Amino acid sequence: MESSDPKSRPIESQTRLNSLIDPEILVGLAVVPILIGMVGVRAIVDGLQELGSLSEEIFRGDRLPVLDVSNSQPPEGSLRQTQNN
């Protein structure tokens, strides 16, 4: 006689499922997404570091034009404008 105990049915189905799928296969299938995620995170980190370096170059002012600042007297017209204001 078969037992009609509902508690034994989930255990039986679980053991059948475990016998159908080998745990080594499950581990092998789980490794691929993890490796892809690690490579993706590494690419994102490298991209953000490159973006940070580029923005640092912009704000540092390397690409700004060099201004010609001389110690000579300003033109006469500019001196009069400052005195009138």
Secondary structure, 3 states (H helix, E strand, C coil): CCCCCCCHHHHHHHHHHHHHCCHHHHHHHHHHHHHHHHHHHHHHHHHHHHHHHHHHHHHHCCCCCCCCCCCCCCCHHHHHHHHHC
